[in-house]
Amino acid sequence: MIRWGGEEFVIVLDACRQATAIDLAERIRARVAAYRDSEVGKVTLSLGLATLAPGEMTDALFARADAALYQAKRGGRDRLSIAPQPD
């Protein structure tokens, strides 16, 4: 996991099936949602997930993941949005 921007992080999973990545992302999201802090209160997590398509450049992959993240935020936050595969 690396910090990508202010409040954005990237997790790269090598040779991972999309279903496994979705399961992991949902478990992370649920774990964060269950966390409570007396000073911070409830914390939520919005996630965008993209899987690398054959021949796809990494900048295109990250752009699709970023678009999925913003779709999750627009959809009400505290959710996972999965980027469609490129045409």
DSSP file (Angstrom, degrees, kcal/mol; ACC not computed):
  #  RESIDUE AA STRUCTURE BP1 BP2  ACC     N-H-->O    O-->H-N    N-H-->O    O-->H-N    TCO  KAPPA ALPHA  PHI   PSI    X-CA   Y-CA   Z-CA
    1    1 A M              0   0    0      0, 0.0     2,-0.3     0, 0.0    10,-0.2   0.000 360.0 360.0 360.0 137.0    0.0    0.0    0.0
    2    2 A I  E     -A   10   0A   0      8,-2.2     8,-2.8     0, 0.0     2,-0.5  -0.967 360.0-107.9-133.8 151.9    1.3    3.5   -0.9
    3    3 A R  E     +A    9   0A   0     -2,-0.3     6,-0.3     6,-0.2     3,-0.1  -0.694  33.4 179.1 -77.4 126.1   -0.1    7.0   -0.4
    4    4 A W        -     0   0    0      4,-3.0     2,-0.2    -2,-0.5     5,-0.2   0.782  62.8 -20.3 -97.9 -35.8   -1.2    8.2   -3.8
    5    5 A G  S    S-     0   0    0      3,-1.9     3,-0.4     1,-0.0    -1,-0.2  -0.804  97.2 -51.1-154.6-167.4   -2.5   11.6   -2.8
    6    6 A G  S    S-     0   0    0      1,-0.3    -1,-0.0    -2,-0.2    -3,-0.0   0.904 133.6  -2.4 -43.6 -62.2   -3.8   13.5    0.3
    7    7 A E  S    S+     0   0    0     -4,-0.0     2,-0.4     2,-0.0    -1,-0.3   0.030 114.2 102.8-121.4  24.5   -6.3   11.0    1.4
    8    8 A E        -     0   0    0     -3,-0.4    -4,-3.0     2,-0.0    -3,-1.9  -0.916  44.5-177.1-115.3 136.8   -5.9    8.4   -1.4
    9    9 A F  E     -A    3   0A   0     -2,-0.4     2,-0.4    -6,-0.3    -6,-0.2  -0.911  14.5-143.7-128.0 155.1   -4.0    5.2   -1.2
   10   10 A V  E     -A    2   0A   0     -8,-2.8    -8,-2.2    -2,-0.3     2,-0.5  -0.975   7.7-167.6-121.4 133.1   -3.2    2.5   -3.7
   11   11 A I        -     0   0    0     -2,-0.4     2,-0.5   -10,-0.2    -2,-0.0  -0.989   9.8-159.1-117.0 123.8   -3.0   -1.2   -3.0
   12   12 A V        -     0   0    0     -2,-0.5     2,-0.5     2,-0.0    -2,-0.0  -0.906   4.3-167.2-106.0 125.2   -1.4   -3.3   -5.8
   13   13 A L    >   -     0   0    0     -2,-0.5     3,-0.5     3,-0.1     2,-0.4  -0.958  13.8-143.2-113.1 121.2   -2.3   -7.0   -5.8
   14   14 A D  T 3  S-     0   0    0     -2,-0.5    -2,-0.0     1,-0.2     0, 0.0  -0.687  75.8  -8.3 -88.4 132.3   -0.1   -9.2   -8.1
   15   15 A A  T 3  S+     0   0    0     -2,-0.4     2,-0.4     1,-0.2    -1,-0.2   0.917  94.2 151.6  52.2  52.2   -1.7  -12.1  -10.0
   16   16 A C    <   -     0   0    0     -3,-0.5    -1,-0.2     4,-0.0     2,-0.1  -0.934  46.6-121.9-118.6 134.6   -5.0  -11.8   -8.1
   17   17 A R     >  -     0   0    0     -2,-0.4     4,-2.1     1,-0.1     3,-0.3  -0.421  25.3-120.5 -69.0 149.1   -8.4  -12.7   -9.4
   18   18 A Q  H  > S+     0   0    0      1,-0.2     4,-2.7     2,-0.2     5,-0.2   0.891 113.3  55.9 -59.7 -39.8  -11.0   -9.8   -9.4
   19   19 A A  H  > S+     0   0    0      1,-0.2     4,-2.2     2,-0.2    -1,-0.2   0.881 107.9  48.6 -61.2 -37.8  -13.3  -11.7   -7.1
   20   20 A T  H  > S+     0   0    0     -3,-0.3     4,-2.5     2,-0.2    -1,-0.2   0.902 111.3  49.6 -67.3 -41.6  -10.5  -12.1   -4.5
   21   21 A A  H  X S+     0   0    0     -4,-2.1     4,-2.7     2,-0.2    -2,-0.2   0.893 110.7  50.3 -64.3 -40.2   -9.7   -8.3   -4.8
   22   22 A I  H  X S+     0   0    0     -4,-2.7     4,-2.5     2,-0.2     5,-0.2   0.927 110.7  49.2 -63.2 -45.1  -13.4   -7.5   -4.4
   23   23 A D  H  X S+     0   0    0     -4,-2.2     4,-2.1     2,-0.2    -2,-0.2   0.925 113.0  46.9 -60.3 -45.7  -13.6   -9.7   -1.3
   24   24 A L  H  X S+     0   0    0     -4,-2.5     4,-2.4     2,-0.2    -2,-0.2   0.928 112.0  50.2 -62.3 -45.8  -10.4   -8.1    0.2
   25   25 A A  H  X S+     0   0    0     -4,-2.7     4,-2.7     1,-0.2    -2,-0.2   0.906 111.3  48.5 -60.9 -42.7  -11.6   -4.6   -0.6
   26   26 A E  H  X S+     0   0    0     -4,-2.5     4,-2.6     2,-0.2    -1,-0.2   0.881 110.7  50.9 -66.2 -37.5  -15.0   -5.2    1.1
   27   27 A R  H  X S+     0   0    0     -4,-2.1     4,-2.2    -5,-0.2    -2,-0.2   0.906 111.9  47.2 -66.7 -40.1  -13.3   -6.7    4.2
   28   28 A I  H  X S+     0   0    0     -4,-2.4     4,-2.4     2,-0.2     5,-0.2   0.938 113.0  49.2 -63.6 -46.4  -11.1   -3.7    4.5
   29   29 A R  H  X S+     0   0    0     -4,-2.7     4,-2.4     1,-0.2    -2,-0.2   0.922 112.8  46.9 -59.8 -45.4  -14.1   -1.3    4.0
   30   30 A A  H  X S+     0   0    0     -4,-2.6     4,-1.7     2,-0.2    -1,-0.2   0.884 110.6  52.5 -64.9 -39.1  -16.1   -3.2    6.6
   31   31 A R  H  X S+     0   0    0     -4,-2.2     4,-0.7     2,-0.2    -1,-0.2   0.917 111.8  45.6 -63.4 -43.5  -13.2   -3.2    9.1
   32   32 A V  H >< S+     0   0    0     -4,-2.4     3,-1.0     1,-0.2    11,-0.4   0.916 111.2  53.0 -65.6 -42.8  -12.7    0.6    8.8
   33   33 A A  H 3< S+     0   0    0     -4,-2.4    -1,-0.2     1,-0.3    -2,-0.2   0.807 106.9  53.2 -63.1 -29.6  -16.5    1.2    9.1
   34   34 A A  H 3< S+     0   0    0     -4,-1.7    -1,-0.3    -5,-0.2     2,-0.2   0.651  88.1 101.7 -79.7 -15.3  -16.6   -0.9   12.3
   35   35 A Y    <<  -     0   0    0     -3,-1.0     8,-0.8    -4,-0.7     2,-0.4  -0.487  52.2-171.8 -73.4 136.2  -13.8    1.2   13.9
   36   36 A R  E     -B   42   0B   0     -2,-0.2     2,-0.4     6,-0.1     6,-0.2  -0.990   5.8-171.8-129.0 139.3  -14.9    3.9   16.4
   37   37 A D  E  >  -B   41   0B   0      4,-0.9     4,-2.4    -2,-0.4    -2,-0.0  -0.995  25.6-136.8-131.0 136.6  -12.7    6.5   18.0
   38   38 A S  T  4 S+     0   0    0     -2,-0.4    -1,-0.1     1,-0.2     4,-0.1   0.812 106.4  34.5 -63.9 -29.9  -13.7    8.8   20.8
   39   39 A E  T  4 S+     0   0    0      2,-0.1    -1,-0.2    -3,-0.0    -3,-0.0   0.851 129.3  31.6 -91.3 -39.0  -12.1   11.9   19.1
   40   40 A V  T  4 S-     0   0    0      1,-0.2     2,-0.3     3,-0.0    -2,-0.2   0.837  88.3-161.6 -89.6 -36.1  -12.7   11.1   15.4
   41   41 A G  E  <  +B   37   0B   0     -4,-2.4    -4,-0.9     2,-0.0     2,-0.2  -0.658  54.6   5.2  86.7-145.1  -16.0    9.2   15.6
   42   42 A K  E     -B   36   0B   0     -2,-0.3     2,-0.4    -6,-0.2    -6,-0.1  -0.538  65.4-161.2 -79.0 138.5  -17.1    7.0   12.7
   43   43 A V        -     0   0    0     -8,-0.8     2,-0.3   -11,-0.4    -8,-0.2  -0.958   6.9-169.2-118.5 137.1  -14.7    6.6    9.8
   44   44 A T        -     0   0    0     -2,-0.4     2,-0.4   -10,-0.1   -14,-0.1  -0.805   8.7-147.1-122.7 167.9  -15.7    5.4    6.4
   45   45 A L        -     0   0    0     -2,-0.3     2,-0.4   -16,-0.1    34,-0.1  -0.989   3.1-161.9-140.3 125.3  -13.9    4.3    3.3
   46   46 A S        -     0   0    0     -2,-0.4     2,-0.4    32,-0.2    34,-0.2  -0.901  18.9-166.2-104.4 137.0  -14.7    4.7   -0.4
   47   47 A L  E     -c   80   0C   0     32,-2.8    34,-2.5    -2,-0.4     2,-0.4  -0.959  17.7-162.1-129.6 142.7  -12.9    2.4   -2.8
   48   48 A G  E     -c   81   0C   0     -2,-0.4     2,-0.4    32,-0.2    34,-0.2  -0.990  16.7-165.5-117.8 129.5  -12.3    2.2   -6.5
   49   49 A L  E     +c   82   0C   0     32,-2.6    34,-3.4    -2,-0.4     2,-0.3  -0.948  11.8 170.3-121.3 133.3  -11.2   -1.1   -7.9
   50   50 A A        -     0   0    0     -2,-0.4     2,-0.4    32,-0.2    15,-0.1  -0.998  19.2-148.1-138.4 142.1   -9.7   -1.8  -11.4
   51   51 A T        -     0   0    0     -2,-0.3     2,-0.2    32,-0.3   -34,-0.0  -0.907  31.6-105.1-110.7 141.1   -8.1   -4.9  -12.8
   52   52 A L        -     0   0    0     -2,-0.4     3,-0.1    33,-0.1     6,-0.1  -0.426  32.8-146.4 -67.7 125.6   -5.3   -4.6  -15.4
   53   53 A A    >   -     0   0    0     -2,-0.2     3,-2.4     4,-0.1     8,-0.1  -0.607  36.8 -81.5 -88.1 152.9   -6.5   -5.6  -18.9
   54   54 A P  T 3  S+     0   0    0      0, 0.0    -1,-0.1     0, 0.0     3,-0.1  -0.317 117.6   6.8 -54.9 128.5   -4.2   -7.4  -21.4
   55   55 A G  T 3  S+     0   0    0      1,-0.3     2,-0.2    -3,-0.1    -3,-0.0   0.412  95.5 141.9  80.1  -2.1   -2.0   -4.7  -23.0
   56   56 A E    <   -     0   0    0     -3,-2.4    -1,-0.3     1,-0.1     2,-0.2  -0.503  49.8-127.3 -76.4 139.2   -3.3   -1.9  -20.8
   57   57 A M     >  -     0   0    0     -2,-0.2     4,-1.8     1,-0.1     3,-0.5  -0.543  19.9-119.6 -80.7 151.0   -0.8    0.7  -19.6
   58   58 A T  H  > S+     0   0    0      1,-0.2     4,-2.7     2,-0.2     5,-0.2   0.831 111.5  59.7 -64.4 -31.7   -0.6    1.4  -15.9
   59   59 A D  H  > S+     0   0    0      1,-0.2     4,-1.8     2,-0.2    -1,-0.2   0.885 106.9  47.4 -64.7 -35.3   -1.6    5.0  -16.3
   60   60 A A  H  > S+     0   0    0     -3,-0.5     4,-2.2     2,-0.2    -1,-0.2   0.886 110.6  52.6 -69.5 -38.9   -4.9    3.9  -17.9
   61   61 A L  H  X S+     0   0    0     -4,-1.8     4,-2.3     1,-0.2    -2,-0.2   0.941 110.8  46.3 -59.8 -48.5   -5.4    1.4  -15.1
   62   62 A F  H  X S+     0   0    0     -4,-2.7     4,-2.5     1,-0.2    -1,-0.2   0.858 109.8  54.5 -65.3 -34.6   -4.9    4.1  -12.4
   63   63 A A  H  X S+     0   0    0     -4,-1.8     4,-2.2    -5,-0.2    -1,-0.2   0.905 109.9  46.9 -64.7 -40.6   -7.3    6.4  -14.3
   64   64 A R  H  X S+     0   0    0     -4,-2.2     4,-2.1     2,-0.2    -2,-0.2   0.900 112.7  49.2 -67.4 -39.9  -10.0    3.8  -14.3
   65   65 A A  H  X S+     0   0    0     -4,-2.3     4,-2.2     2,-0.2    -2,-0.2   0.905 111.3  50.0 -64.2 -40.7   -9.5    3.1  -10.6
   66   66 A D  H  X S+     0   0    0     -4,-2.5     4,-2.2     2,-0.2    -2,-0.2   0.903 109.7  50.3 -64.7 -41.7   -9.6    6.8   -9.9
   67   67 A A  H  X S+     0   0    0     -4,-2.2     4,-1.7     1,-0.2    -1,-0.2   0.893 110.5  50.3 -63.0 -39.2  -12.9    7.1  -11.8
   68   68 A A  H  X S+     0   0    0     -4,-2.1     4,-2.2     2,-0.2    -2,-0.2   0.888 107.8  53.9 -65.9 -38.4  -14.3    4.2   -9.9
   69   69 A L  H  X S+     0   0    0     -4,-2.2     4,-2.1     1,-0.2    -2,-0.2   0.940 109.6  46.6 -59.8 -47.5  -13.3    5.8   -6.6
   70   70 A Y  H  X S+     0   0    0     -4,-2.2     4,-2.5     1,-0.2    -1,-0.2   0.820 108.9  55.5 -68.5 -28.8  -15.1    9.1   -7.5
   71   71 A Q  H  X S+     0   0    0     -4,-1.7     4,-1.8     2,-0.2    -1,-0.2   0.910 107.5  50.1 -65.2 -41.3  -18.1    7.0   -8.6
   72   72 A A  H  <>S+     0   0    0     -4,-2.2     5,-1.9     2,-0.2    -2,-0.2   0.901 111.4  48.5 -62.6 -40.8  -18.1    5.4   -5.1
   73   73 A K  H ><5S+     0   0    0     -4,-2.1     3,-1.3     1,-0.2    -2,-0.2   0.922 112.6  47.2 -65.8 -44.0  -17.9    8.9   -3.5
   74   74 A R  H 3<5S+     0   0    0     -4,-2.5    -1,-0.2     1,-0.3    -2,-0.2   0.803 104.7  63.4 -66.6 -27.7  -20.8   10.2   -5.6
   75   75 A G  T 3<5S-     0   0    0     -4,-1.8    -1,-0.3    -5,-0.2    -2,-0.2   0.422 135.4 -76.4 -79.4   1.9  -22.8    7.1   -4.8
   76   76 A G  T < 5 -     0   0    0     -3,-1.3    -3,-0.2    -4,-0.1    -2,-0.2   0.454  66.4-107.2 120.0   3.2  -22.9    8.0   -1.1
   77   77 A R  S   <S+     0   0    0     -5,-1.9     3,-0.1    -6,-0.2   -31,-0.1   0.114  92.2  77.5  65.5 175.9  -19.5    7.0    0.1
   78   78 A D  S    S+     0   0    0      1,-0.2     2,-0.3   -49,-0.0   -32,-0.2   0.910  84.7  99.0  50.6  49.9  -18.5    4.0    2.3
   79   79 A R  S    S-     0   0    0    -34,-0.1   -32,-2.8     2,-0.0     2,-0.4  -0.964  71.3-114.5-154.8 167.5  -18.8    1.7   -0.7
   80   80 A L  E     -c   47   0C   0     -2,-0.3     2,-0.4   -34,-0.2   -32,-0.2  -0.919  23.4-168.1-109.2 133.3  -16.8   -0.1   -3.4
   81   81 A S  E     -c   48   0C   0    -34,-2.5   -32,-2.6    -2,-0.4     2,-0.5  -0.985  11.1-147.1-121.7 135.1  -17.1    0.8   -7.0
   82   82 A I  E     -c   49   0C   0     -2,-0.4   -32,-0.2   -34,-0.2   -17,-0.1  -0.883  14.5-130.1-107.4 125.6  -15.6   -1.5   -9.7
   83   83 A A        -     0   0    0    -34,-3.4   -32,-0.3    -2,-0.5   -18,-0.1  -0.486  25.8-117.5 -71.3 136.9  -14.3    0.0  -12.9
   84   84 A P        -     0   0    0      0, 0.0    -1,-0.1     0, 0.0     3,-0.1  -0.395  35.8 -98.7 -68.4 153.7  -15.5   -1.6  -16.1
   85   85 A Q        -     0   0    0      1,-0.1   -33,-0.1    -2,-0.1   -35,-0.0  -0.435  47.2 -99.5 -68.4 147.7  -12.9   -3.2  -18.3
   86   86 A P              0   0    0      0, 0.0    -1,-0.1     0, 0.0   -30,-0.0  -0.285 360.0 360.0 -67.1 156.3  -11.7   -1.1  -21.2
   87   87 A D              0   0    0     -3,-0.1    -2,-0.0     0, 0.0     0, 0.0   0.476 360.0 360.0 -70.3 360.0  -13.2   -1.7  -24.7
